[in-house]
């Protein structure tokens, strides 16, 4: 994990002063509910102990200075310079957040020195970038004393995030990063926007993030196709069932009305969504009972459904998950996120992690041709100020 004391030393080296504020935003993983929540269903996610630190201090130079311990590129820009995408580099995300505040009339009177330090695996892409974005919004909200709620911050900073994949893309990240509590998971209702916490007592198990070291390909197009398929399935079912979203019915009801959906592929997309929602409901019961093994089995089922019904897996993700399912000391695994690449999240016995990592690297490399990247983490707290 990144060390905030070390980060403070780096801030002093870069800016010749101490930071005034230190913030931390965790990363997060979606444990169950993939593609169900944007169809009116539920998701279960948790914050993790890895994340992004933001250290900042005002300056009197009228300049925004962006630095990162993870990237070599730096940016110094006048505070009144109009925002525009610059070279597609990391600092565009926090710069865009500042621009959103400026558009609402919140202007800096001087400048700002900012240092970002993250121990998130940058292969998980959007999580790392969004963590940087969220911690910037949280810090500016306090700096400007604007008192935006966490959801108001989301709508201010990234209102377009819901365009591509609905409720899931924008809201799970913000809810989990901002409302995460150590030892619990966040359950989000995709129909109402309500959320709650359930115990997530992993006991002798920890979270492993296994990167396939494969970037997603053609994902945006496929996501849109899946959304369209689910909308078509809903249109087919509505005349008889009178529902507003797919997750208002259970799997048994869908099977009884299969004749309404002529296209088998579209039926499979709907079946995944509805069965995934049923899995989330079952998972809440298991977690309340402290049955982490039963929860892990639901993770395996979720991956198979994402592979066979929703069609968003890959050879790399399947290789990792299948090997995990046969490995003693692993009780659950599934692809993390929307699919086609990136990583798998697994529940691995803590004492077995070192051997699991070694064996997984060997197995995966033999089959795929290059090694995966594997991290161990735990369930963590949501965003907050560190020196408050």
N, C-alpha and C positions, 0 to 999 in steps of 0.2 A: 504494500500500500504506500502511496505517496506520503511523505512526512511533512506535516505542516510547518514544523520548526525549520527543516531544511529549506522549504519553500520561502519562509521568511528571510532566511539568509540570502537566498537568491534574489528576492525582491530588493533587499538592501544593496546588493551588489549592482543590480541593474539601474536603480533609481536613486541610490545614495540617501535613502530614508526608510523608515519603517512603514509597513502598511497600516492604514487606519481601520480597515475592515477585512475580515477573513470569512469566506463563505464556502460551504461544501454542498454539492448536488450529487446524489448517488446515481449510478446507473440502475438499470432495472431489467427484469426478465418477465416475460409473460409465461406463466406456468401452464395455464389451460385457458381455453376459450378463443383460440385463434380463429378469426373470421366469423365467430358467432356474435360478438358484441356489436358489430355494425349492422347486424340483422336483428337487433332488438334483444339479444341474449346477454349472457354474463361472461365475464372474464375474471381470472385470478392471476394476479401479478404480485411481485414483491420488489422492494428496493434491495440493492446489494451493497456490500461494504466498500466496493470499489466505486470511484467517482471522480468528479472534477472539482478542484479547489480554485477559487477566485480570490486573489489578494488585490486590494486597490487602495489608492490614496489620491486625493485631489492635488492638482498642481496649479500654479499661477501663470502658466505659459500659454493657455488657450489651445492646448494640443491634447489629442487623444493618443496615448501610447499603448500599443498592444504588444505583449510579449507572451511567449509560451515556452515552458520547459520541454514540451514535446515536439515542437516544430522550430526550425531554424528561421523561418520567415518572420519579419517584424513589420510593424506599420506605425508611422507617426503621421497624424493627419490633423489639420485645424478643426476645431469643434464646429465651425460654421460651414465646413465643406459639405456640399450636397452628397447624399449617400448614393453610391453606385457600386455594382459588383466589381471587385478588383481581383483580377487574375484567378478567380476561383479558389482562393486560398482560405486557410482556416479562420482568419480573423473576419471574414465576411459575415459569419453567423452572429457574433457579438456586435459587430458594426450595424447590422440590420436591426438588432434589438434597440440599440441607441437611437437609431433613426425612427423607430416606432414611437419611442417616448417623445422625441422631438416633434413628431407630427401631431402629438396631443398637447403641445405647448410646454413641455417640460424641458427646459434648456439649462445646460451647465453654465455657470457664471465664470468658471475658469476652465481648467483642463482636468484630465483624469489619467492616472497611470495604472495599468492593469496587467497582472500576471496570472496566467492560467497554467495549472499543473494538474495532470490527470494520470491516474493509474489504470484507467479503463483500457481494455484491449481495443486498439483502434481498428481492428478488423471487424468489429461489430458496427462500424460505420455510423448509422443514423443515431444510435444510442449515444455514442461519444459526442457527436455534433450537437444533438439535442440537449445533452447534459450541460454543455458549454453555454448553449442558448438560454436554458432555464436558469442557471446560476447567475447569468448576467441580468436577466429580468428581475430576479429576486433581489439582487444587490442594488440595482437602480431604483426599485420600488422603495427600498429603505433610504437610499441616498436622497431621492427626491421627496420622501415623505408623502408619496402619492396614495398610499393605503389601498391599492388595488387588491381585491381578493385573488386567490390563486387562479380561479377560473377566468377572472377578468384579465389577468396577466396573459393567460393563454390566448384569449380572444384578441388582445392588443397586439401580441407579438407574432402570432402565427395563425391568423384566421383562415388562411388557405389550406391548412394541413388536413382539413376534413374533406377536401375536394376529391382526393384520389381514392382513399380507402375508408371514407366515412368516419364514424365515431372513433374507430380504433387508432388511427394514425396520430391524431392530435391529442386525444383525451387520456388514453391509458398512460402514456408517458408522463403527462403533467400530473395526473392523479397519483400515480405511483411514486414519482420523484418527490412530490410535495406532501403526500399524506402517508408515506411509508413509515411503519413503526417496527423497530427491531423485534423479531419473534412473531411477527404477524404477516399475513398476506392481505392485499387489498382486493375486495370483490366489487366490481363495477357493473351496474345495471345499464346496458346499452339502450334500453327503451326510455328510462326515466332520468338517467344521469346520476342516480343515487349511488352511494358507495358505502361499504362497511368493511370491518376488519374481522378476520378469522385467525385463530392461532395457527402458526406455522412452526411447530416445534419439531425440528429435524433430528433432535437427539444426537445419536452417534453419526449422523450423516451430514455432509456438507454439499454445497452447490459446486459443480464443476462446469466450466464453460469450455467447450471443445470446438475450436475453429476448424472448419473444413479448408481454410485458406483458399477459398474460391469466392470471388466477387459475384454478386447477383447479375444475371443476364436476362434481358427481355422481361424483367419483372413488372415494370409499370404497365406494359401492354397486357400481360397475363392477369394482373390484379383487376384491371378494368373489365377484362373478359369474365372473370369470376363474379364480379359485382353484377354485371349484366345478366349472367346465368341465374344468379340468386333472385334478381328482380323478375326475371321471366318465370321462375318457379313460383314466386309469390303471386304473380298475375294469374297463373294457372289455377292456384288453390283458392284464391279470394272469392270467386263466385259461390262456391259451396261452403267454405269455412268462415268467410267473413272476417279474415284476420288482417292486421295491419303490418305484421312482420312475420318472418318464418319461425322465429323462436316462440311464438305464441302457441305452437303445437309441439307435441312430443314425437319421438320416432315412431311409436306405434300408430299414431294418427296419420303420419305421413305415409306409412306403408299401406294403410287402409285406403288411402286416396291416391295411390301411385298412378292409377289409370288417368288422372287429370294431367299428368306430365308425360307427354309423348316421347320427349328426347331423353334417352338414358343418361347422357352426360349431365344434363341439367338436373335430373333427379339425383344423381350422385352428389352434385354440389350442394343441393338442398339437404340431402341426408347427412353430409358431413356437418353442416352448420347446426342442424337440429340435434344430432347425436353429441356433438361437441358441447352444446348447451346443456344437454342432459348430464354429460360428464362433469361439468362444472357444478351442477346442483348436487351430484353424488359426492364430489370432492369436498364440498363444504361440510357435509355430514361426516366424512371420514376425518377431516382435520379437527372438527369439534370433538370427535372421539379419540383423537390422538393417534389414528391409524395411518402412519406415514407410508407403510408398505402398500396399503390399498390405494393411497394417493399416487404412489409411484407407478402402479399398474395402469392407472388412468392415463398417465403420461405416455406410456408405451402405446396404449390404444389410440391416443390422440395422434401420435406420429403416423401410425398405420393408416388412420383415416385421412390425414393430410396427404399422405402418399397415394393411396388407392382411390379415394373418393374426390378429394379436392384437387389432386394432381399438381402439387406445388413442391415436391421434394426433389432430391437429386441423388445421384449415385454416391456422392461424398457423404451427404447427410444420412443416407440409409446405411452406409458402411459403419459410420460411427454409432448409430442407434442400435443396429443389429448386434455389433460386437458388445456394446454395453449390456444388452439384454441377456447375454450369456455369461457375463463376467460376475464372479462371486464378489459381493460387496457393493454392487450397483442395483438399486431397486426401482429406478425409473429414469427414462430419457426421452427426449423429443426434440425435434427441430425448434430452434428459437426464432421467432419472428415469422415473416410471411413466406419464407422458403427460397428455394433455388440456390442457396448458397449460405455463406457466413457460418453459422454455428449451431451446436446442439447443447442443450442444458441437461445435466444429469445429476441424480442424487447418488452420491458416492460416499461410502463409509470413510470417515475421516482417516482412520488408521490404514486404510487400503489405498489412499489417494496416490501416494508416491509410486507404488507398484502399478496401479491402474494407468497412471500417466505414462510410465515407461512402456508398458505392454501395448497401450493404445497407439503410441507413436510408432512402435515397431510394426504392428498389424496394419495400420493405415498406410504407412509408407510402402510396405510390401505390395499392397493392392492398388494404391492410387498413384504412387510414384514420388511422393514428397511428403514430409511430415506435417501433421496438424499442430496447432498451437493450443496448449491446454493451461487453463488458469483455475485456481481454487478460490472460492469466495464464500460469503455467508450472507444471511438475511440482515439488512442494515436499516438505519433510520432514514427518514426523508430529509429534504433540504433544510439548511439552517445556518445561522451565524455561529462561528466557532468561538468567538471571544465575547459572546453575549453573557 
